[in-house]
């Protein structure tokens, strides 16, 4: 279905939220508070609700590689 709402959050290895958006056109640039973050793994949670009422939650890991 078509996404009605979304919540996308990224956390560092200490559980600190380093990025959050509700706008599907906004991506993360690998920074936190204006500082480039180091090459390491981060966790993410993506929650979506579709117009047909279905809800999805996806969790995983992403890594910064520069």
LINHU-V891322 format. One record per run of one state. SS is the DSSP state (h for helix, s for strand, l for the rest). FROM is the first residue (numbers start at 1). TO is the last residue. If there is no record, write none. Layout:
SS_FROM_TO ; SS_FROM_TO
//
This chain:
l_1_2 ; s_3_11 ; l_12_16 ; s_17_21 ; l_22_30 ; s_31_32 ; l_33_34 ; s_35_36 ; l_37_40 ; s_41_50 ; l_51_54 ; s_55_63 ; l_64_66
//
